[in-house]
Amino acid sequence: MRKARVERKTKETDISISINLDGKGRNAISTSIPFLDHMLGLLSFHSQIDLDIRASGDIEIDYHHLMEDLGIVFGETIKKALGDKGGIRRYGHATIPMDESLAQVVIDLSGRPYLVYKVKQPRVTLRGLEFSLFEDFFRSVSNHAMMNLHIIVNYGRDLHHIFEAIFKAFGRSLREAVSIDPGRKGLPSTKGKL
Protein backbone atom coordinates (compact mmCIF):
# COMPACT_ATOMS: atom_id res chain seq x y z
CA MET A 1 0.00 0.00 0.00
CA ARG A 2 1.48 3.33 -1.07
CA LYS A 3 0.23 5.37 1.85
CA ALA A 4 1.97 7.85 4.15
CA ARG A 5 1.31 10.28 6.95
CA VAL A 6 3.55 13.22 7.86
CA GLU A 7 3.12 15.76 10.64
CA ARG A 8 4.99 19.00 11.19
CA LYS A 9 4.53 21.30 14.14
CA THR A 10 6.45 24.54 14.57
CA LYS A 11 5.85 27.77 16.47
CA GLU A 12 4.21 29.06 13.27
CA THR A 13 2.24 26.10 11.87
CA ASP A 14 0.64 22.78 12.79
CA ILE A 15 0.17 20.47 9.79
CA SER A 16 -0.84 16.84 9.29
CA ILE A 17 -1.18 15.19 5.88
CA SER A 18 -2.20 11.63 5.03
CA ILE A 19 -2.02 10.38 1.46
CA ASN A 20 -2.98 7.27 -0.48
CA LEU A 21 -1.42 7.27 -3.94
CA ASP A 22 -3.71 4.43 -5.03
CA GLY A 23 -6.92 6.05 -3.87
CA LYS A 24 -10.11 7.25 -5.50
CA GLY A 25 -9.71 11.01 -5.07
CA ARG A 26 -11.44 11.15 -1.71
CA ASN A 27 -10.41 14.08 0.43
CA ALA A 28 -10.96 15.95 3.66
CA ILE A 29 -9.10 19.24 3.58
CA SER A 30 -8.99 22.09 6.09
CA THR A 31 -6.11 24.56 5.79
CA SER A 32 -7.74 27.76 7.14
CA ILE A 33 -7.48 29.13 3.57
CA PRO A 34 -10.75 28.40 1.71
CA PHE A 35 -9.33 29.03 -1.76
CA LEU A 36 -6.42 26.64 -1.10
CA ASP A 37 -8.85 24.03 0.26
CA HIS A 38 -10.72 24.27 -3.04
CA MET A 39 -7.52 23.94 -5.11
CA LEU A 40 -6.25 20.94 -3.11
CA GLY A 41 -9.66 19.30 -3.47
CA LEU A 42 -9.35 19.67 -7.24
CA LEU A 43 -5.84 18.21 -7.10
CA SER A 44 -7.10 15.19 -5.14
CA PHE A 45 -10.04 14.59 -7.47
CA HIS A 46 -8.04 14.86 -10.69
CA SER A 47 -5.10 12.82 -9.38
CA GLN A 48 -7.39 10.19 -7.82
CA ILE A 49 -5.08 10.45 -4.80
CA ASP A 50 -6.80 10.35 -1.41
CA LEU A 51 -5.82 13.32 0.77
CA ASP A 52 -6.51 14.17 4.38
CA ILE A 53 -5.04 17.56 5.24
CA ARG A 54 -5.35 19.42 8.54
CA ALA A 55 -3.40 22.65 8.80
CA SER A 56 -3.39 25.79 10.88
CA GLY A 57 -0.91 28.59 11.30
CA ASP A 58 -0.25 32.20 12.13
CA ILE A 59 -2.49 33.53 9.36
CA GLU A 60 -3.23 36.58 11.48
CA ILE A 61 0.30 37.68 10.43
CA ASP A 62 0.05 36.51 6.82
CA TYR A 63 -0.31 33.31 4.80
CA HIS A 64 3.36 32.78 3.94
CA HIS A 65 4.35 30.37 6.73
CA LEU A 66 1.29 28.19 6.21
CA MET A 67 1.61 28.03 2.42
CA GLU A 68 5.32 27.21 2.51
CA ASP A 69 5.01 24.63 5.30
CA LEU A 70 2.05 22.97 3.57
CA GLY A 71 4.25 22.53 0.51
CA ILE A 72 7.03 21.04 2.66
CA VAL A 73 4.72 18.50 4.31
CA PHE A 74 2.89 17.65 1.08
CA GLY A 75 6.20 17.02 -0.68
CA GLU A 76 7.50 14.88 2.19
CA THR A 77 4.28 12.87 2.21
CA ILE A 78 4.49 12.16 -1.54
CA LYS A 79 8.14 11.08 -1.18
CA LYS A 80 7.38 8.82 1.77
CA ALA A 81 4.39 7.19 0.02
CA LEU A 82 6.49 6.47 -3.09
CA GLY A 83 8.96 4.41 -1.08
CA ASP A 84 11.73 3.11 -3.34
CA LYS A 85 9.78 4.23 -6.46
CA GLY A 86 9.99 0.74 -7.97
CA GLY A 87 7.83 0.33 -11.06
CA ILE A 88 6.53 3.92 -11.27
CA ARG A 89 6.10 5.68 -14.58
CA ARG A 90 8.22 8.56 -13.21
CA TYR A 91 7.08 11.17 -15.74
CA GLY A 92 3.74 12.92 -15.95
CA HIS A 93 2.35 15.77 -17.98
CA ALA A 94 -0.98 17.47 -18.56
CA THR A 95 -2.27 20.54 -20.34
CA ILE A 96 -5.59 21.71 -18.95
CA PRO A 97 -7.93 24.49 -20.10
CA MET A 98 -10.23 26.35 -17.74
CA ASP A 99 -12.39 28.64 -19.82
CA GLU A 100 -10.00 31.35 -21.12
CA SER A 101 -6.95 29.95 -19.26
CA LEU A 102 -4.52 27.22 -20.28
CA ALA A 103 -1.95 25.65 -17.95
CA GLN A 104 0.68 22.98 -18.52
CA VAL A 105 2.39 20.94 -15.78
CA VAL A 106 5.21 18.47 -16.35
CA ILE A 107 6.68 16.27 -13.57
CA ASP A 108 9.75 14.07 -13.32
CA LEU A 109 10.11 12.14 -10.06
CA SER A 110 13.84 12.10 -10.68
CA GLY A 111 15.12 12.62 -7.16
CA ARG A 112 16.50 15.98 -8.33
CA PRO A 113 14.30 18.88 -7.21
CA TYR A 114 13.89 21.81 -9.56
CA LEU A 115 11.02 24.22 -10.14
CA VAL A 116 10.32 26.13 -13.33
CA TYR A 117 7.40 28.45 -12.63
CA LYS A 118 6.22 30.53 -15.58
CA VAL A 119 3.14 32.18 -14.14
CA LYS A 120 2.65 35.93 -14.28
CA GLN A 121 2.71 37.22 -10.72
CA PRO A 122 0.00 39.84 -10.38
CA ARG A 123 0.14 41.89 -7.20
CA VAL A 124 -3.39 41.05 -6.16
CA THR A 125 -4.91 39.14 -3.28
CA LEU A 126 -7.97 37.03 -2.67
CA ARG A 127 -9.24 37.59 0.87
CA GLY A 128 -5.69 38.54 1.83
CA LEU A 129 -4.04 35.57 0.07
CA GLU A 130 -1.26 36.74 -2.22
CA PHE A 131 -1.25 34.67 -5.40
CA SER A 132 2.54 34.92 -5.51
CA LEU A 133 2.65 32.53 -2.51
CA PHE A 134 1.67 29.64 -4.78
CA GLU A 135 5.21 29.72 -6.21
CA ASP A 136 6.55 29.21 -2.67
CA PHE A 137 4.07 26.35 -2.14
CA PHE A 138 5.11 24.55 -5.33
CA ARG A 139 8.84 25.17 -4.68
CA SER A 140 8.45 23.48 -1.28
CA VAL A 141 6.57 20.57 -2.87
CA SER A 142 9.29 20.16 -5.50
CA ASN A 143 12.15 20.36 -3.00
CA HIS A 144 10.68 17.92 -0.50
CA ALA A 145 9.20 15.41 -2.95
CA MET A 146 12.53 15.51 -4.84
CA MET A 147 10.56 16.34 -7.96
CA ASN A 148 11.45 18.20 -11.14
CA LEU A 149 8.36 20.37 -11.67
CA HIS A 150 7.52 22.69 -14.55
CA ILE A 151 4.42 24.87 -14.32
CA ILE A 152 3.62 27.02 -17.33
CA VAL A 153 0.56 29.17 -17.85
CA ASN A 154 0.23 29.79 -21.56
CA TYR A 155 -2.45 32.42 -21.11
CA GLY A 156 -5.38 33.40 -18.95
CA ARG A 157 -7.25 36.35 -17.51
CA ASP A 158 -9.21 35.25 -14.44
CA LEU A 159 -6.89 34.25 -11.56
CA HIS A 160 -9.35 31.69 -10.21
CA HIS A 161 -9.40 30.00 -13.62
CA ILE A 162 -5.61 30.19 -13.96
CA PHE A 163 -4.98 28.46 -10.64
CA GLU A 164 -7.77 25.97 -11.16
CA ALA A 165 -6.11 24.96 -14.44
CA ILE A 166 -2.72 24.70 -12.65
CA PHE A 167 -4.00 22.49 -9.83
CA LYS A 168 -5.98 20.23 -12.17
CA ALA A 169 -2.94 19.85 -14.44
CA PHE A 170 -0.69 19.19 -11.43
CA GLY A 171 -3.10 16.52 -10.19
CA ARG A 172 -3.28 14.74 -13.54
CA SER A 173 0.50 14.94 -14.02
CA LEU A 174 1.12 13.59 -10.54
CA ARG A 175 -1.31 10.73 -11.15
CA GLU A 176 0.56 9.71 -14.27
CA ALA A 177 4.01 10.03 -12.66
CA VAL A 178 3.22 7.97 -9.54
CA SER A 179 1.23 5.29 -11.37
CA ILE A 180 2.68 1.82 -11.69
CA ASP A 181 3.85 0.78 -15.15
CA PRO A 182 2.85 -2.90 -15.47
CA GLY A 183 5.57 -3.48 -18.06
CA ARG A 184 8.41 -2.23 -15.85
CA LYS A 185 10.31 -4.00 -13.14
CA GLY A 186 12.49 -1.92 -10.85
CA LEU A 187 13.35 1.74 -11.23
CA PRO A 188 12.70 3.75 -14.41
CA SER A 189 16.30 4.98 -14.63
CA THR A 190 19.39 3.85 -16.52
CA LYS A 191 21.37 4.85 -13.40
CA GLY A 192 19.50 2.33 -11.29
CA LYS A 193 18.66 5.03 -8.73
CA LEU A 194 16.11 7.83 -8.42
BELNORDA-V293383 format. One record per residue. N is the residue number from 1. SS is DSSP state (alpha for helix, beta for strand, coil for the rest). Layout:
BEGIN
N,SS ; N,SS
END
This chain:
BEGIN
1,coil ; 2,coil ; 3,beta ; 4,beta ; 5,beta ; 6,beta ; 7,beta ; 8,beta ; 9,beta ; 10,coil ; 11,coil ; 12,coil ; 13,beta ; 14,beta ; 15,beta ; 16,beta ; 17,beta ; 18,beta ; 19,beta ; 20,beta ; 21,coil ; 22,coil ; 23,coil ; 24,coil ; 25,coil ; 26,coil ; 27,beta ; 28,beta ; 29,beta ; 30,beta ; 31,coil ; 32,coil ; 33,coil ; 34,alpha ; 35,alpha ; 36,alpha ; 37,alpha ; 38,alpha ; 39,alpha ; 40,alpha ; 41,alpha ; 42,alpha ; 43,alpha ; 44,alpha ; 45,alpha ; 46,alpha ; 47,alpha ; 48,coil ; 49,coil ; 50,beta ; 51,beta ; 52,beta ; 53,beta ; 54,beta ; 55,beta ; 56,beta ; 57,beta ; 58,coil ; 59,coil ; 60,coil ; 61,coil ; 62,coil ; 63,coil ; 64,alpha ; 65,alpha ; 66,alpha ; 67,alpha ; 68,alpha ; 69,alpha ; 70,alpha ; 71,alpha ; 72,alpha ; 73,alpha ; 74,alpha ; 75,alpha ; 76,alpha ; 77,alpha ; 78,alpha ; 79,alpha ; 80,alpha ; 81,alpha ; 82,alpha ; 83,coil ; 84,coil ; 85,coil ; 86,coil ; 87,coil ; 88,beta ; 89,coil ; 90,coil ; 91,beta ; 92,beta ; 93,beta ; 94,beta ; 95,beta ; 96,beta ; 97,beta ; 98,beta ; 99,coil ; 100,coil ; 101,beta ; 102,beta ; 103,beta ; 104,beta ; 105,beta ; 106,beta ; 107,beta ; 108,beta ; 109,coil ; 110,coil ; 111,coil ; 112,coil ; 113,coil ; 114,beta ; 115,beta ; 116,beta ; 117,beta ; 118,beta ; 119,coil ; 120,coil ; 121,coil ; 122,coil ; 123,coil ; 124,coil ; 125,beta ; 126,beta ; 127,coil ; 128,coil ; 129,beta ; 130,beta ; 131,coil ; 132,coil ; 133,alpha ; 134,alpha ; 135,alpha ; 136,alpha ; 137,alpha ; 138,alpha ; 139,alpha ; 140,alpha ; 141,alpha ; 142,alpha ; 143,alpha ; 144,alpha ; 145,alpha ; 146,coil ; 147,coil ; 148,beta ; 149,beta ; 150,beta ; 151,beta ; 152,beta ; 153,beta ; 154,beta ; 155,beta ; 156,coil ; 157,coil ; 158,coil ; 159,alpha ; 160,alpha ; 161,alpha ; 162,alpha ; 163,alpha ; 164,alpha ; 165,alpha ; 166,alpha ; 167,alpha ; 168,alpha ; 169,alpha ; 170,alpha ; 171,alpha ; 172,alpha ; 173,alpha ; 174,alpha ; 175,alpha ; 176,alpha ; 177,alpha ; 178,alpha ; 179,coil ; 180,beta ; 181,coil ; 182,coil ; 183,coil ; 184,coil ; 185,coil ; 186,coil ; 187,coil ; 188,coil ; 189,coil ; 190,coil ; 191,coil ; 192,coil ; 193,coil ; 194,coil
END
